[in-house]
């Protein structure tokens, strides 16, 4: 990728992250899926601009890990007055060997990484015994479309594929299910028919307002959904 293309990509990614952060109902919904799993020391792997780091940092030690230097300065400015938050600029594979965490958050990150199995294995080694990886990834390879390309997604996941990769990383799958069944319809319409150059803000705002209703629907077990939600633990 040329320097100019990389700059455009980072600008688009930054704008997408800012739009996603504005979806406060949606972001709280993600974190609240696993409140009992979030321990005292947390790693936000692929922190972006710090949306989820901020959501879990209160009363905890947090490391905002971001390999892309384009976002690191924003992270450091955001958490400059938060002594309980450390910002690190490196891939998860290069994190200190002696680092350990009660919980690792990896929300909408793994699909961007070519060597996803190596990242899962490293996450497993960074967890303390009994610690949990909370993972959210896009589901259904058949739903891959224009927005996936814009967002830099390497793939979307099948449930069986993700389970196998977690187990291969030495993690015990405690929960793994499709979530957000309503969202998959909007995703297909937007990505396949409208084919925008970035995540559109209008549908995202509407979706965010509908979260209280979507929460209720999400409780029903479904064989499909926009994403896969997983809780995987390092054996005690």
C-alpha positions as CSV (number, residue, x, y, z in Angstrom):
1,X,0.0,0.0,0.0
2,X,1.4,3.4,-1.0
3,X,1.8,6.2,1.6
4,X,-1.1,8.1,0.1
5,X,-3.4,5.0,0.1
6,X,-2.4,4.2,3.6
7,X,-3.3,7.7,4.7
8,X,-6.7,7.5,3.1
9,X,-7.3,4.1,4.7
10,X,-6.4,5.4,8.1
11,X,-8.6,8.5,7.7
12,X,-11.5,6.2,6.7
13,X,-10.9,3.9,9.6
14,X,-10.7,6.8,12.0
15,X,-14.0,8.2,10.8
16,X,-15.6,4.7,11.1
17,X,-14.3,4.4,14.7
18,X,-15.6,7.8,15.6
19,X,-19.0,6.9,14.2
20,X,-19.1,3.7,16.0
21,X,-18.1,5.4,19.3
22,X,-21.1,7.7,18.9
23,X,-23.3,4.5,19.0
24,X,-23.3,4.5,22.8
25,X,-26.3,2.1,23.2
26,X,-24.6,-0.4,20.9
27,X,-21.2,-0.2,22.7
28,X,-22.7,-0.6,26.1
29,X,-24.7,-3.6,24.8
30,X,-21.4,-5.3,23.8
31,X,-19.7,-4.8,27.1
32,X,-22.7,-5.8,29.1
33,X,-22.9,-9.2,27.4
34,X,-20.0,-10.3,29.7
35,X,-19.9,-8.2,32.9
36,X,-19.2,-11.1,35.2
37,X,-16.3,-12.2,32.9
38,X,-14.4,-8.9,33.2
39,X,-11.7,-9.1,35.9
40,X,-9.4,-6.7,37.6
41,X,-6.7,-6.4,34.9
42,X,-8.0,-6.0,31.3
43,X,-6.3,-5.9,27.9
44,X,-8.2,-4.2,25.1
45,X,-6.5,-5.8,22.1
46,X,-6.9,-3.5,19.1
47,X,-8.1,-0.6,21.1
48,X,-8.6,1.8,18.2
49,X,-9.6,5.2,19.7
50,X,-10.3,3.6,23.2
51,X,-14.1,3.1,23.1
52,X,-14.1,-0.2,25.0
53,X,-11.0,0.7,27.1
54,X,-13.0,3.6,28.5
55,X,-16.0,1.4,29.0
56,X,-14.2,-1.0,31.3
57,X,-11.4,1.0,32.8
58,X,-13.2,2.4,35.9
59,X,-12.1,0.6,39.0
60,X,-9.7,-1.6,37.0
61,X,-6.2,-1.7,35.5
62,X,-6.4,-1.5,31.7
63,X,-3.9,-1.8,28.8
64,X,-5.1,-0.2,25.6
65,X,-3.1,-2.1,23.0
66,X,-3.1,-0.6,19.5
67,X,-0.6,-1.7,16.8
68,X,-1.5,1.1,14.4
69,X,0.5,4.2,15.2
70,X,-2.2,6.4,13.5
71,X,-4.4,5.9,16.6
72,X,-1.9,5.8,19.4
73,X,-1.5,9.5,19.9
74,X,-5.3,9.8,20.2
75,X,-5.3,7.0,22.8
76,X,-2.5,8.7,24.8
77,X,-4.3,12.0,24.8
78,X,-7.5,10.4,25.8
79,X,-6.1,8.5,28.8
80,X,-3.3,11.0,29.8
81,X,-5.1,11.7,33.1
82,X,-5.9,8.1,33.8
83,X,-3.1,6.4,35.8
84,X,-4.9,3.1,35.7
85,X,-4.7,3.0,31.8
86,X,-1.5,2.1,29.9
87,X,-1.3,2.6,26.2
88,X,0.9,0.3,24.3
89,X,1.8,0.6,20.6
90,X,2.6,-3.0,19.3
91,X,0.8,-6.1,18.1
92,X,-0.4,-8.5,20.7
93,X,2.2,-11.0,19.6
94,X,4.9,-8.5,20.7
95,X,3.5,-7.8,24.2
96,X,5.9,-8.5,27.0
97,X,6.3,-12.1,27.8
98,X,5.6,-11.6,31.5
99,X,2.3,-9.7,30.9
100,X,-0.8,-11.4,32.2
101,X,-4.5,-10.4,32.3
102,X,-7.7,-11.5,33.9
103,X,-9.6,-10.6,30.8
104,X,-8.9,-9.8,27.2
105,X,-11.4,-7.9,25.0
106,X,-11.1,-8.4,21.3
107,X,-14.2,-6.7,19.7
108,X,-14.3,-6.5,15.9
109,X,-10.6,-6.9,15.6
110,X,-9.7,-10.5,14.8
111,X,-11.2,-10.3,11.3
112,X,-8.6,-7.7,10.4
113,X,-5.7,-9.9,11.1
114,X,-4.3,-12.4,8.5
115,X,-2.6,-14.6,11.2
116,X,-5.7,-14.9,13.4
117,X,-4.8,-18.3,14.9
118,X,-1.4,-17.0,16.1
119,X,-3.2,-14.0,17.7
120,X,-5.6,-16.3,19.5
121,X,-2.8,-18.5,20.8
122,X,-1.0,-15.4,22.1
123,X,-4.1,-14.2,23.8
124,X,-4.4,-17.6,25.5
125,X,-0.9,-17.4,26.8
126,X,-1.5,-13.8,28.1
127,X,-4.5,-14.9,30.2
128,X,-4.0,-15.9,33.8
129,X,-5.4,-19.4,34.6
130,X,-9.1,-19.1,34.6
131,X,-9.0,-15.8,32.7
132,X,-11.4,-15.1,29.9
133,X,-11.2,-13.9,26.3
134,X,-14.3,-11.9,25.2
135,X,-14.5,-12.0,21.5
136,X,-16.8,-10.5,18.9
137,X,-16.3,-11.2,15.2
138,X,-18.4,-10.8,12.0
139,X,-20.4,-14.0,11.1
140,X,-21.3,-15.8,7.9
141,X,-18.7,-15.7,5.1
142,X,-21.5,-15.5,2.6
143,X,-22.4,-12.1,4.0
144,X,-18.9,-10.7,3.0
145,X,-19.5,-7.5,1.0
146,X,-18.5,-3.9,0.2
147,X,-18.4,-2.7,3.8
148,X,-16.1,-5.6,4.8
149,X,-13.7,-4.5,2.1
150,X,-13.9,-0.9,3.3
151,X,-13.2,-1.9,6.9
152,X,-10.3,-4.1,5.9
153,X,-11.8,-7.4,6.9
154,X,-9.8,-10.5,6.0
155,X,-12.8,-12.7,6.6
156,X,-16.1,-13.4,8.3
157,X,-16.4,-16.5,10.5
158,X,-18.4,-19.7,10.6
159,X,-19.4,-20.8,14.1
160,X,-17.6,-24.2,13.8
161,X,-14.5,-22.5,12.4
162,X,-14.2,-20.1,15.3
163,X,-14.8,-22.9,17.9
164,X,-12.0,-24.9,16.3
165,X,-9.6,-22.0,16.3
166,X,-10.2,-21.2,19.9
167,X,-9.7,-24.8,21.0
168,X,-6.6,-25.0,18.9
169,X,-5.3,-22.0,20.9
170,X,-5.7,-24.0,24.1
171,X,-8.9,-22.2,25.2
172,X,-12.0,-23.7,26.6
173,X,-15.1,-22.4,24.8
174,X,-17.6,-21.4,27.5
175,X,-20.1,-19.6,25.2
176,X,-20.3,-19.2,21.4
177,X,-23.4,-18.0,19.7
178,X,-24.7,-15.9,16.9
179,X,-25.9,-12.4,18.1
180,X,-27.8,-9.5,16.5
181,X,-30.0,-11.5,14.1
182,X,-31.8,-8.3,13.0
183,X,-28.5,-6.6,12.1
184,X,-27.6,-9.1,9.4
185,X,-30.5,-8.0,7.2
186,X,-29.4,-4.3,7.3
187,X,-25.8,-5.3,6.7
188,X,-26.7,-7.2,3.6
189,X,-28.9,-4.4,2.2
190,X,-26.2,-1.8,2.9
191,X,-23.2,-3.8,1.8
192,X,-24.6,-5.6,-1.2
193,X,-27.1,-3.1,-2.6
194,X,-26.0,0.4,-1.5
195,X,-22.3,-0.5,-1.5
196,X,-21.1,2.7,0.4
197,X,-17.5,3.8,0.6
198,X,-17.7,3.8,4.5
199,X,-20.1,2.8,7.2
200,X,-23.1,5.0,6.7
201,X,-24.0,7.1,9.7
202,X,-27.8,7.3,9.2
203,X,-28.5,3.5,9.5
204,X,-26.1,3.3,12.4
205,X,-27.9,6.0,14.3
206,X,-31.2,4.3,13.7
207,X,-29.7,1.0,14.8
208,X,-28.4,2.5,18.0
209,X,-31.8,3.9,18.9
210,X,-33.3,0.4,18.4
211,X,-30.9,-1.3,20.8
212,X,-33.4,-1.7,23.6
213,X,-35.7,-3.7,21.3
214,X,-32.8,-5.6,19.7
215,X,-31.6,-6.7,23.2
216,X,-34.8,-8.6,23.7
217,X,-34.6,-10.3,20.3
218,X,-31.0,-11.1,20.9
219,X,-31.9,-13.3,23.8
220,X,-33.5,-15.8,21.5
221,X,-31.2,-18.6,20.2
222,X,-30.8,-18.1,16.5
223,X,-28.7,-20.0,13.9
224,X,-27.8,-16.7,12.3
225,X,-26.7,-13.2,13.2
226,X,-24.5,-10.3,12.2
227,X,-21.8,-11.4,14.6
228,X,-20.5,-14.3,16.7
229,X,-20.0,-13.7,20.4
230,X,-17.6,-15.9,22.3
231,X,-16.3,-16.3,25.8
232,X,-13.3,-18.6,26.0
233,X,-11.2,-19.4,29.1
234,X,-7.7,-20.4,29.8
235,X,-7.9,-23.7,31.8
236,X,-7.4,-23.1,35.5
